[in-house]
Amino acid sequence: MRKHLLVLFGLMFVLVLAACSGGDNETSSESGEGNEETSEGTEESSASGEQEITITSKSEIPSMDPSLITDSVGFQWAGETYEGLYRLDENSQLVNGMAESSEVSEDGLTWTFNLRDAEWSNGDPVTADDFVYAWRRAVDPEVGSEYGPYFLGGIIKNATEISNGEASLEDLGATAVDDKTLEVELEKPVPYFESMTVFITFMPLNQAYVEEQGDKFATEAEYTISNGPFEMTEWSHGEGWSIEKSDSYWDNETVQLEKINAKVVKEVSTGVNLYESGEIDQTELNAEFVDQYRTNEAFNVVEKPYLYFFKFNQENNEALANVNVRKAISYGIDRQGLVDVILNDGSVPAEGYVPSNFVSMPDSEEDFREAQGSLVESNVEKAKEHWDKALEELGTDSVEIELLGDDTGTSKDALAYYKGQLEENLEGLTIKLLEVPFKERVRRDNNSEFEIEAATWGPDYVDPNTYLNMYLTDGQNNNMAYSSEEYDSLIEKANTEYAQDPAKRFETFLEAEKLLLEEDQAVAPIYQDAKAQLFRPSIKGVYSTATGPEFEFKWAYVEE
């Protein structure tokens, strides 16, 4: 069961993945199942005063193009300026966005969406053709979308063939029956398909506008377009940006914030100083400041099903192709010490690759993580045993491995901790740190330019598949040369043979996760994220969800 949480936010990063991003499913297409309603979601709004807030982001927006976005910063801000078939409401449940209603065929293969009357920020109507164009663009090999083939492939009919150059764009299973009717044909029944459409890759695009802008599209505020609650009006690269309430949004009477400013702040101390001086309304805290502000009314902790983990590239370093090296590294890190001392923000040690408090077993209140049990252990003795065996197998007494991570304050502290732990516990190991801007880490990940990466991943829909399908052989987000026929077979079986048998499907996911971690140690889960933050108490109605934009502002307002 995933938790619905009141907010305060520091923008998180998924590798997109992160995100981010892969596809998760749940036992039903209702993405809000099991969420706890907060008082913010039910209280009557009483906005007054200036409806403008300023928040922080730890990095620049790499792109505002829905077809190209692969990171959680882009997800956040494009998610506020675009709207797909659905949104997640204040209770984290699917509510109609551009779709007013939908029907699905008895065999689960054909979905029909009836669209509402809505406009783009340039005055053009939003039509079914906008969805068809956007989805075709996402799988067009010439566009080079990472998530298009990943999300639509195997889901929308012929998406894989098109992205492989084996079929034409017109063959995609998305058809505009008329301006207000979108028909979608699936490759197989997908119980979580509606939940997937919240993801940014499924947003509509105005073809005339995109083609008029050409290569400039979504690179500056003036070259963006919106059909969501807000539109981008300013974008100073590397420094920050602003979005303002859209007058053309179909539900703009609900939107109360007139303007949201985002300021790129990489250092926590800088953010705290800006908050105390009244220049910003929200900032993330790290261990240095948590105890100082724990009793402050602005202090808040947001728990998320975001996983921080090591990706082991078995191709770029010979040592990492050895399973005992990978196991030694995973055993060799004291995760409790990391979250208690270095992070001190509510984060918890990871127990598996699928996070806790994310999804329940079918027809049960039991959390997926509880059903599986912990697959992650910190154990120096076991680490040394695997390390000694690995050195013998490699025929060496020393190994050097490069560890890639972000260059922000908390990330740098964590990287230094990993280096210290591993070099102390594994004699002969040298960890060379490579700290780069977030955008550069995402680029290196996409191009497999790393040995070990301190990576992040957040769900794109509520289902174990959003985490576990990342590691299919040659998968879009694998990027680390991991390959297992047995693993591939389990994930395939879960999503085909057992697609309409939730109990067997989830049992297969449990088996796949155990293979990924216990036997192959393909990755090493480190911790599940939470963010301690300061957030101006007068700002109400902001909430957090597991999927889509990390934080939703449509219902937010300033109360004086």
N, C-alpha and C positions, 0 to 999 in steps of 0.2 A: 504494500500500500504506500503510495507516495504522499508525502506531506505537502499540504498547502500552507504556505508561510507568509506572514506579513514581512514586508520588505525592508530593506535598506540595502543599498547595493553598491557593489564594486564590480565592475564588469569583468566577467571571467572568460577564460580562454580555453577553447577546445580546439583541439587540433583540427582540428577539424580536421581537425581533427583530426575537437573539439570538437564543438560543437560541439568539434563539435560535431561531428555530425554523422550520422549513419542512420539507419532506420531502426527504431524500436517499435515493438508492438506490445499490445496488451491483450487481455483476454476478451475484450470487447472494443468496439470502435469509440466508445465513450472515454475520452482521455481524462475525464475528471473523476473517474471511479476512485473512491477511497480518500478523497481529499478532505481536509478539515477546513471548515469555513472560518474565516477570521472576522473580527468585529469590523475591520475596514471594509469587508465585502458586503456588509449588511446595513451599516449605518447610513442614515440619510445625509446627503451632502449639504454642507453649509459653507460653501466657499465665499470668501470675501477678500478684499485687498488685492494686491498685485498678483496675478496668476502667472508667475515666472519663477523658475528654479534653476539652480546651477549645480551640476553633479560632476563626478570625476570619471575618467577612463584611464586605464593604465597604458593604453597604446592608441596609436592612430588607427583610423578606419582603413583597412587595405583596399576595400572596394565597396561601392553601393550598388553594384550590378547583381541582381538576384541570381543570374545564371552563373556568376563567377565567385560569389561569396563562399568562403570556406571557414570562416572564423566567427567566434561569438560576438566580437565587437560589431562586425558587419551585420550579423543576425539581429543584434539589438536594435540598431538604428534603421536598417531597412525594414525591420519588422514593425516599426512605428509609422513608417511612411507608406508602406504597401499593405494591402489587405487581400488575402486569398479567399477561398470558398468559406473558410471558418476562421474564427479567432478563439482564444481561450479567455473566458470571462473572469470575474473577480473570484469565482469559486474553482477556477482552473478546469472548467468544463467547456466542451465545444459549444459555441453559439454561432448562429449564422452570420457570415460576413457578406461576401458578394453573393453567396447562395441563400435564397429564401427557403428552398426546400430541396429534397433529394429523394430518389427512389433507387432501389437496387433489385436486380433480377433474382429470381429464385435460386439460380445456380451461383450467384455471387460474382458473376463475371462482368456484368454491365451496370454501370452507375449513370444515372441521369440527374443533372443538377440544373435547377431552375434559378436563374439569376435575377437579382433585384435591379431596379433603376438606380444607377450610380454614375458618377462622373470622375474623370481624371482631373488633376489640377489645372490642365490646359483647356478644360471645358469639353473634351471629347467624351462620349459615353463609354462606359466599361461594358464590353460585350464578350460573348463566348469565344469569339475569334482571338481576343487578347490572351485567353488561357491556352488556346491551341498554339498560337504563335510562340508564347513563352516556353511551353513544354517541348515544342519542336526545337526551339533554339537551345534548350538545355541539353538535348541529345545530339545536336548537330556537331559532327566531328570538327568542322571548321571553326566553331566557336571555342571549343576546348574547355567546356565546363567540367569540373571535377565531380561535382555532386549530381549533375544531370544523369549521366550513365549509372552512377552509383545508386541513386534513389529511384529513378524511373525504370532502370534495367531489371528485367524479371518481374516487374510490377505492371507497367503499362504495356499493352500489346505492341510488339515489334520495337520497343525502345532499345534493346540490346543490339538487334540487327542493324538499326539505324546508326547507333554510335560506333559500330564496327565497320560502317561503310557498306553493309550488305543489303540495305533497303533504303528507300527514299523517305524524306521527311513526311511526305503525304501518307505514308503507311502507318504512322503512329496512331495508336488507339485512342485518339482524342478528336472529336468532331463537333463543329458548331452546327447543330441542327438548324438553328436560327440565332438571331442576336442574343436571345435570352435563354437558350437551351444548350447545355454542354453535355455531350454523351462521352463516357469514358469506358473503354474496353480493357479489362485486365487479362494478364497471362494466366492467372490462377486466382482462386478466392483469397483475398487478403483481409482478414478480420479487422486490421487496424488501418485500412486505407484512408478513411476519413481523417484520422488523427495525423496521418502523414501530410495531408494537404495544408497543415498549419506551417510546415517547414518552408523556408524562404525560396527554395528552388521551384516551388509550385505556385509562386505569386504570378499574377497576370502581368503582361507587358504591352504597352501601346506601340504597335509595330511602326506606325508612321513616325512617331516621336523618336524611337530608338534608331531607326534608319536615318532620320534627318541629322541626328547628332553624330552618328558614325563612331569613330574611335574615342570621341570626347564623352560619349554617354556614360553617366554616373561617375565621372572623374572629378567634377566640381559641382558645387551647389546649383549653379545655373544650368547644369546639364542633367539634372535629376527631375523626375516626375513622380507624382504621388496619387494614390487612390485610397490612402489610409487616413488615420486621424490627424497626422501631422505631415508637413512638407519641409524639406531641408531648405534653409534660406541663407546660411553662411557655412563656410568650410575653410578654415585656415589650417592647412596640412601641417601635422606635427604639433599643433597648439590646441585645436578644439573646433567645435562646430555648434550650430544652433538649428533646432527644428521649431516650427511654429504651427499653431492650430490651422488646419486646412478648412477654408470656407466651403470647399466643394465636396467634402466628405459627407456621405449620405446620413450619418448619425452625428453630425458635428454639434448638435444641441447637447449631446451627452458629454462632449469634451470640454473641460473647464480650464485646463492649463492653456495659457496663450503662448508660452514659449518655454523651451527647455534648452539650456546651454550645457554643453559638455566640455570639460577642460581636461586636457591630457596631463596627468600628474603621475609621474613614475615613482617618486619617493614618498613614503608614508608620512615622514616628518613634514614635508612640504604641504601635503594635504591637510594635516592637523593644524598647521599654522594658518592656512587659508580658511579653514572652517572656523577657527577661533576668532579670526578677524572679520568674519561675516561675509567673506568673498565667495564662499561656496556653501552649499547646503548639505552635502554628503561627502564623506571620505572613508576609505577603508583604513582599518587599524591593523597593526601587527603586534607581535608579542611585547614590544617595547612600550606600547601605549594601552594595551587592553586593561591591565590592572589599574592604570591611572583613571580610566574612564568607565570602568565596569558599573559604577553606581550612578552615572550620569543619565538623565532622562533621555538623552539622544542616543545612548548606546543600544545596539541591537545586533543580534546574530542571525544570519540567514543560512540555513542548512540547504544543501543542494545535492542531488545525485550526480555530482561531477567527480570523476575519478582522476587522480594524479598517479602516473605510473611510468615505468621505464619501458621504452621500446628497444628491443635488442636487434640491431641490424646484423643478421648472420652472414651477410655478403661483404660488408665493408671492413670487417675485422675478423681474422681467422679465429681468434680466441672465442668470439661470441657465437661461433658455429658449434661450440662445444657445450652440451647441455649442462655439464657440471659447473662450468664457468657461470652460466646464467643462474643456476640454482644457488651457487655460492654468493653471488651478488644479492639475490633476493633475501636469502637468510641473513646476510651480513649487515642489514640496516635495522637499527632500533627505531621502529615506527612510532612507538609510544613516546619516546624521548623527543622525536621530531615534532609531534603535535602538541606535546605539553610545554616544551621549552622554546623551540624555534618558531612555531606557528602561534600557539596560544590563542587561537581564534575560534575554537569550537570544532575544528576539524577532528576527524577520528581515524585511527589506523584502518586501512582497507582490509577486508576479509575475503574478497574475491574480485572478479572483474565486473560482475553485475553488482551495482551498489545496493546497500540496504535502504529500506524505506522508499523503494522505487516502484515495485510491482508485486502483487500478491499471486500466489499459486491459484489456478482455476478453481472456482467454487470453494474458496477458502480464504480465511483471514490471515493465513500464514505467509509471511514475507518470503520471497524467493531466496533471500540470503539465509534466513533461518532454516528453510527446507534443505539447503545445500550444506550449511555449516561453513566454518572458516577454511579456506584453502591457502591462507597466507600466514606465514610464521616468521618471526624474528628469532634467530637462534645461532649464536656465534659458534657453538661447538659444531653444529651441522654445517655451517658456512665453511669452517676450516676443513672439515672432512671432504666436502665436495671440491674445495679449492685445491687441496693436496692431490686429489685424484685427477683433477683437470690439468694441473701442471705436469703430472706424470704422463698423461695422454698426449699433451702438447710437446713434451720433450724440452721443457724450458723451466727456468726458475724465476722468470720475471715476465710481466705482461703490462703493456701500456694501452689504455683505452680512453678515448675522448668522450666526454659527457657534454651534450648540447642542452642549453636551457635559456630561459629568458633573462634579460639584463635588468629587470626591476628589482627593487630592494628585497622583498620577501623571497622572490625566486633565487636571488643571489645568495641569500642566507641559507636557503635549503640546499642549493648546490654545494656550498662550502661544507655543510653538514654531511651530505652524501660522501663527498671526497674524504673527509676526515674519518668517517665510519669505515668505509671500505678499505682505505689504506692502512688503518689500524688493525682491522680484523683479518685482512687477507694479505699475508706477507708476500712481497714481490709484486704487488699490484700498484701501478701508478695511474691515477685518474687525472687526465688533463681537461680542465674546464674550458668550455667555449660558450661565453655569454653573449647573446645577440639580441637585437630588438625582436619583439614578438612577430612582426611581419616577416622578418628574415628567418626566424625559426620555422614558421609555417611553410615558407618557400623551400627550405632545406628538407623538411619532412616530405613535402610533396614530391621532391626530386630524389629522395633516398640519400641525401647528403648528410649522413650522421652515422655514428657508431652506436652509442646509447643516447637516447633522447629522453629528457624529462618532459613527458607529454601530458596532455589533458584530453579528456573526452566527456562530453555531455550528451544526453539523449535527445534524439530528434522526434521520437514518439515513444509511448509508454509500453515497452515490450523488451524482453531480454535480447531480441534480435538486433536491436539498435547498437548493442555492444558486441555481441558475439559474431555477427556477420562481417565484422571488420577484418577477420583473419582468414578468410577464404583464400585459397591459392590465387595469386595475382589479383587479389581484391583491390578495389580502388583506394582503400585506406590501409592496406597491409604495408607496403613500402619498406619492408624489412626482410624480405626473402624467406619468410616462414611459409612452409607448405606441408600439409598433412592430408593424405587421401581420406583417412578415417574422420578427421575433423570436418573436411568438406562434405563428406557423406552425411554426417550427423546434422549439420546445418541445413543441407538440402532436404533431408527427410523431414525435419521439423517444419519446413516451409512449403512442402508439397504434399507428401503422403499424409502428414498429420495436420495439415492446415486447418481442417475443420474438426479436429479432435484435440481440444485444448489440453487435456490431461496428459496425453501421450506427447504432445508437442513440448510441453514444459519439462517433462521427464527427459526428453532428448536434449533440451538445452542444458539441463543439469549435468548430463553426461559429457556434453561438449565442453562446458566450462572446466570440468575436472580434468579432461584431457589437455586443454590449453595450458593449465597452470600446474597441476600436480605431475603430469608426465613430461610435457614438453617445455614447461617454463618459457613459453614464447614471449611473455611479457612479465613484468613484476609489478603488481599493484602496490602502491605506497600508502596513499591516504585518500579519504573521501572528504571533499571540501566543505568548508563553511566559511563565512566571511563575517568577521566582527567589524562593525562600522559605526560611525556617527552619522545620524540623519536628523535633520531639523524636525522637531516634533510637530511643527505646524503643518507639515506636508502630510496629507492623508490620501488614502485610496490607491496607494502603489502596492502591487502584490507581485509575488514570485511564483513561477511555474517551472515544471521540470523540462518542458519543451517549448519550442518557439522562442521568441525573445526572452531573455533571462528575466527581465522586469517589464511589467506592462503599465503604461502611463495613461491609457485611454480614460480611465475612471479617476485619475488623480486630481487633486486640487490643493490649494493653499488655504488654510483656515487661520484667520487672525483673531 
